[in-house]
Amino acid sequence: MEAILDFVNSSGFALFTQGDNWKCLIMLVIACGLLYLGIVKKFEPLLLVPIAFGMLITNLPGANMYHEIFFAGGHIHWDLIGGTPVTAEFLAELAAADVSDAVLATATVGQSITPGLVDILYLGVKLGIYPCLIFMGVGAMTDFGPLIANPKSLLLGAAAQLGIFVTFVGCRMSGLFTSAEAGSIGIIGGADGPTAIFVSTLLAPQLLGPIAVAAYSYMALVPVIQPPIMRLLTTEEERKIVMKPLREVSKKEKIIFPIMVAIFVALLVPSAAPLIACLMLGNLFKECGVVERLSKTVQNELINIVTIFLGVSVGCTATGRTFLSVQTLAIMAMGIVAFGFGTAGGVVLAKIMNLFLKEKINPLIGSAGVSAVPMAARVSQVEGQKANPSNFLLMHAMGPNVAGVIGSAIAAGVMISLFG
């Protein structure tokens, strides 16, 4: 009987009643809700499903697959991962670094913590490996031809980064976040999940879970968030504007472009070099025509494997003790602000440019600068055809769309340079 009682008391069911483990029940409900959105509603399923499943397993008491103490204070504590017992001095240092009491309570003096599966996988996030590898895959699947054919698209992609900086200012004025945390939250406005994760691991690792969930949730909701803003800021006549077909871009231009962009951006914003270098290397694989095997591997096997590891490990950071807070609600709210101003920035700049251009731009393509490739470009196409069924804006919108990928990486580099 005693053995049975010990078994029952050590089970996860019994652990739910201890301490603040009741928060885990709420997180399990949230995780199941995200799984529903990813599987049934097909909202960004490739990342939302692994992230949600990561949230699920990390909030099962007793599973011990992820230990926040290993990464407390924004640093990797290699000695603890290697088996060194927790010391009183170590806990005192973390307390002085404003690590939350909930995280400190997960370790006791003299305890040797055995790393879990996700602890090892999370090292790829913490070291900035996974986001860069995903950028390489994105580069290999991206056609920069529309941007090269219409360089003005670069301005629209830059304008759509307005949401990043407006959100940064809003977060700072709220008093809830430091400058580094506000910078990480602002990157949500770039509609670029890997970039948001990359910045968060460097500037605000304690907020990685909420930021990742907000970024990918709102990316999936681009077709819902953007159209009302696009219609509000444009007239019927503007939405009917038909743009001339883009010129054909030569292979030589497509090969030179990633090389020049990698050099220029890395010199301009060195902090963005890892993301831009991987993005452009992937694109060079695609365009040069002599490394087809590498291009296919990066587009398929590599990005798929890394997506699994990234999603699960990021989801596991969303533990009940850190996710359920006022800050998380504020992050979700500011995420909407970021997307709204990003969309508005691109549309408004296109309207301003039309004051000086002979060949008018359909302002709807400006909204595609938020970087959610190719979803935002498709939204521009759909809205354009509603106003004029003979209007085909997809390729025109792809220019600002891919420019937004570069723009969000540069904005991320700026934030890291200022607050890293």
C-alpha positions, -999 to +999 in steps of 0.1 A: +000+000+000+029+024+008+044+017-026+011+025-043+008+058-023+043+068-032+036+061-069+004+082-068+020+111-049+049+112-074+026+112-105+019+144-124-017+143-113-007+147-077+019+174-086-009+196-100-020+203-064+015+215-053+027+251-053+018+271-084+014+240-106-023+250-110-010+274-137+001+244-157-036+234-161-043+268-177-013+264-200-025+230-211-058+245-221-040+273-240-018+248-257-048+227-268-064+258-281-033+266-302-032+231-315-069+235-326-060+267-345-030+251-361-046+217-371-083+226-377-081+262-387-047+258-404-033+290-388+005+288-396+005+251-388+041+244-396+052+263-366+021+267-345+017+230-341+052+222-327+051+254-306+018+244-291+030+208-285+061+222-268+038+243-245+019+211-238+048+190-227+067+216-207+036+222-185+032+185-175+045+184-139+072+160-134+082+156-170+114+176-164+122+181-201+130+218-198+146+235-168+144+273-168+172+275-142+198+264-169+190+296-189+181+320-160+193+356-163+197+354-201+228+332-200+235+295-205+248+280-173+270+253-188+283+242-154+248+233-142+241+215-175+274+196-169+261+184-135+276+209-111+254+212-080+235+244-074+252+267-049+238+294-026+261+319-043+247+310-077+211+316-065+221+349-049+237+361-081+205+352-100+184+370-074+205+401-078+200+399-116+162+402-110+155+366-120+119+358-108+113+340-076+093+314-095+123+304-115+146+305-085+122+281-067+129+254-093+163+247-079+176+241-044+211+244-030+231+212-035+208+199-062+223+184-094+199+188-122+198+163-151+193+181-184+161+171-202+155+166-239+143+201-246+172+217-226+195+203-252+173+213-282+169+248-268+206+254-270+201+258-308+177+287-301+198+302-274+230+301-295+211+317-325+215+286-347+179+277-356+167+312-367+197+316-390+192+282-405+155+289-411+165+322-428+188+301-451+158+280-461+136+311-466+163+326-488+164+294-509+127+296-515+125+334-522+126+351-556+140+386-553+132+392-589+102+415-583+123+436-559+152+439-584+127+447-612+111+475-591+136+489-566+110+513-553+096+483-535+125+485-511+110+518-498+077+502-492+093+473-473+112+498-452+080+519-444+062+487-432+088+485-404+071+515-388+052+490-366+084+479-350+094+513-339+059+525-329+055+493-308+089+499-292+080+534-281+046+522-268+062+494-248+086+518-232+059+544-224+039+517-207+065+513-180+061+475-181+092+468-202+129+477-203+143+490-236+157+456-245+123+439-238+105+467-258+129+462-287+122+424-287+084+430-286+086+456-314+101+430-338+068+412-338+057+440-362+081+427-388+059+397-392+090+375-392+090+347-366+126+337-368+138+373-365+116+378-335+130+347-319+166+356-327+162+391-311+144+378-281+170+352-272+196+380-272+176+408-256+147+393-236+150+355-232+125+355-204+098+368-228+107+344-256+076+322-252+050+350-253+068+368-281+070+337-303+034+328-297+023+364-305+044+366-336+032+334-352-004+338-341-006+372-357+013+361-388-014+335-393-041+362-388-026+385-415-056+379-438-079+390-410-059+420-396-048+437-428-078+441-451-098+465-428-067+487-425-060+486-462-096+496-471-097+523-445-065+540-458-073+538-495-101+549-518-119+528-543-101+545-572-067+538-556-075+501-551-084+499-588-050+512-601-035+487-626+002+484-626+023+475-657+039+440-658+074+439-643+104+436-666+122+403-668+152+401-645+184+384-658+201+355-641+232+377-636+212+403-617+197+376-595+232+362-587+248+395-580+219+407-558+224+384-527+262+390-528+258+428-528+230+428-502+250+406-478+281+429-481+261+461-478+238+452-449+266+434-429+287+466-431+258+489-424+244+469-394+269+442-383+245+429-357+222+418-385+250+399-404+240+364-392+205+366-404+212+385-437+242+362-445+221+331-441+192+346-460+214+356-489+234+324-489+202+304-493+191+327-522+225+323-538+222+285-537+189+289-555+200+314-582+235+304-591+224+271-607+255+251-598+245+237-563+211+223-570+216+195-543+224+221-517+195+243-527+170+214-525+184+203-491+181+238-476+146+242-490+133+209-477+152+186-453+172+213-434+144+238-429+119+211-420+142+195-393+151+229-379+115+240-378+106+210-356+134+217-332+128+254-331+090+251-326+091+225-298+120+242-279+105+277-281+071+263-270+087+248-240+098+282-227+061+291-223+058+277-188+029+286-165+051+305-141+064+329-168+037+330-194+007+338-172+014+375-164+004+410-171+034+413-194+021+385-216-013+402-221+006+435-229+027+416-255-004+402-272-020+436-273+011+453-286+015+426-313-018+439-329-005+475-327+027+464-344+009+447-373-015+475-377+011+503-379+033+481-401+005+477-426-004+513-424+032+524-429+035+507-463+001+518-476+006+555-466+041+557-481+027+542-514+001+570-514+028+596-508+050+582-536+020+585-560+022+623-555+055+623-574+053+593-597+040+594-633+033+556-632+011+552-601+016+525-576-015+506-562-012+515-525-024+480-516+010+465-524+025+486-496+008+465-469+028+435-482+060+450-467+053+434-433+073+404-445+048+376-439+059+358-472+039+352-493+007+356-473+008+394-472+013+396-509-017+373-515-038+396-493-028+425-516-038+405-546-072+395-531-081+431-521-070+444-555-092+420-574-122+428-552-119+464-565-109+454-600-113+418-611-088+423-639-061+436-615-031+413-608-010+426-580+007+395-567+041+399-584+041+436-577+033+429-540+061+403-538+086+432-541+077+449-509+071+415-493+107+402-498+120+437-491+102+434-457+123+403-449+155+423-454+140+453-436+130+433-405+165+418-403+180+453-404+156+466-378+166+436-356+202+445-361+195+480-350+177+469-318+206+445-310+232+472-315+213+496-293+203+474-264+224+442-268 
